[in-house]
Amino acid sequence: MSSASSTPDSSRRVADAMKAVRREGFLTEEQRGNAGRDAPLPLWDGQTNSQPTTVSNMLELLAVPTGAKVLDVGAGSGWTTALLAHLVGSTGSVLGLEIVPDLARWGAANVEASQQSWARLEVADADEVGRAAEAPYDRILVSAMATTLPLYLVDQLAPGGVMVVPVDGRMIRVERPADGGPPTRTEHGFYRFVPLVTRD
């Protein structure tokens, strides 16, 4: 995947993170033998652990710096939360949010087992996507398909912040300029994800 944000250094950092944070620890017992497959793997309630190539592509687009404050929406089993924690290091922080309560609790235990105390995974708030009370975030990763660009998440980006989100089949990178100008968006290929949902 080509992107202005994808550099040899960011590619190397993402590759290192994926070696350090093994997928097996974020799969059900039945699926651990399939951890090496480059395919999404089922969890439960229609949720999946995303395809490794897709995760790698999204993280490269996100270009996560050391020390960043990151929001992970649709955190699922906690794999992306733990990968993001590896990328930001102990001077950063990662908040993972998952809408399915049982999955969120399991994902939280997986993140805790990764021994990165600067990351946590919680059940998503009932009345919003994201968590505006803890904004702004330097980076936002969304691992569920939105039908339109979620402006309520764009509003949670810090100046200079970046969000990567699948929208209507396309991977979108949103950047909020540091000078306060209007956000810019670029498209980076076609993808399939479970839908981004909220609780009424």
Residue pairs with C-beta under 8 A, 6 or more apart in sequence:
1 57
1 60
1 61
1 188
1 189
3 60
3 61
3 173
3 186
3 188
4 186
5 60
5 61
5 62
5 63
5 162
5 173
6 60
6 61
6 63
7 63
10 60
10 63
11 60
13 64
13 87
14 56
14 59
14 60
14 83
14 87
15 56
16 86
17 59
17 83
17 86
17 87
18 52
18 55
18 56
18 83
20 86
21 79
21 82
21 83
21 86
21 114
22 35
23 35
23 49
23 52
23 79
24 32
24 35
25 79
25 82
25 110
25 113
25 114
26 49
26 77
26 78
26 79
26 82
26 107
26 110
27 34
27 35
27 41
27 43
27 49
27 77
28 42
28 43
28 44
31 41
31 42
31 43
31 49
34 41
35 41
38 51
38 52
38 53
39 51
40 48
40 49
40 50
40 51
40 54
41 48
41 49
42 48
42 49
43 49
43 76
43 77
43 103
44 102
44 103
45 100
45 102
45 103
46 194
47 76
47 100
47 103
47 194
48 76
48 194
49 76
49 77
49 79
50 76
50 79
50 80
50 143
50 193
54 191
55 79
55 80
55 83
57 171
57 188
57 189
58 141
58 143
58 164
58 171
59 80
59 83
59 84
59 87
59 141
61 162
61 164
61 171
61 173
61 188
62 139
62 141
62 162
62 164
62 173
63 162
64 70
64 84
64 87
64 88
64 139
65 88
65 138
66 87
66 88
66 89
66 91
66 92
67 88
67 89
67 91
67 92
68 87
68 88
68 92
68 138
68 139
69 88
69 92
69 93
69 136
69 137
69 138
69 139
69 158
70 84
70 88
70 92
70 93
70 94
70 95
70 137
70 138
70 139
70 140
70 141
71 94
71 95
71 97
71 130
71 131
71 134
71 135
71 137
71 139
71 140
71 141
71 153
71 156
72 80
72 81
72 84
72 94
72 95
72 96
72 97
72 121
72 140
72 141
72 143
73 97
73 124
73 129
73 130
73 140
73 141
73 142
73 143
73 144
73 153
73 196
74 97
74 98
74 99
74 142
74 143
74 144
74 193
74 194
74 196
75 81
75 96
75 97
75 98
75 104
75 107
75 121
75 143
76 98
76 103
76 107
76 143
77 103
77 106
77 107
77 110
78 96
78 106
78 107
78 108
78 109
78 110
78 111
78 114
78 121
79 110
80 96
80 141
80 143
81 94
81 96
81 107
81 111
81 119
81 120
81 121
82 110
82 111
82 114
82 116
82 119
84 94
84 96
84 119
84 139
84 141
85 92
85 94
85 111
85 114
85 116
85 118
85 119
86 116
88 94
88 118
89 118
90 116
90 117
90 118
91 118
92 118
93 118
93 119
94 116
94 118
94 119
94 120
95 119
95 120
95 121
95 122
95 131
95 134
96 107
96 108
96 111
96 119
96 120
96 121
96 122
97 104
97 121
97 122
97 123
97 124
97 125
97 130
97 131
98 104
98 107
98 121
98 122
98 123
98 124
99 123
99 124
99 197
99 198
99 199
101 123
104 121
104 122
104 123
104 124
105 123
107 121
108 120
108 121
108 122
110 121
111 119
111 120
111 121
124 199
125 131
126 199
127 199
128 152
128 198
129 150
129 152
129 153
129 196
129 198
130 140
130 150
130 152
130 153
130 156
131 156
132 152
132 155
132 156
135 155
135 156
135 157
135 158
136 156
136 157
136 158
136 159
136 161
137 156
137 157
137 158
137 161
138 157
138 158
138 160
138 161
138 162
139 161
139 162
139 163
140 153
140 156
140 157
140 161
140 162
140 163
140 164
140 165
141 163
141 164
141 165
142 150
142 153
142 163
142 164
142 165
142 166
142 196
143 193
144 166
144 193
144 194
144 195
144 196
144 197
145 166
145 167
145 168
145 169
145 191
145 192
145 193
145 194
145 195
145 196
146 165
146 166
146 167
146 168
146 196
147 167
147 168
147 195
147 196
148 167
148 168
149 165
149 167
149 172
149 174
149 185
150 165
150 196
153 163
153 165
154 163
154 174
154 176
154 183
157 163
157 174
157 176
157 183
158 176
159 176
159 177
159 178
159 179
159 180
160 175
160 176
160 177
160 178
161 175
161 176
162 173
162 174
162 175
162 176
163 173
163 174
163 175
164 171
164 172
164 173
164 174
165 171
165 172
165 174
166 172
166 191
166 193
169 190
169 191
169 192
170 187
170 188
170 189
170 190
170 191
171 187
171 188
171 189
171 190
171 191
172 185
172 186
172 187
172 188
173 185
173 186
173 187
173 188
174 183
174 184
174 185
175 183
175 184
175 185
176 183
177 183
177 184
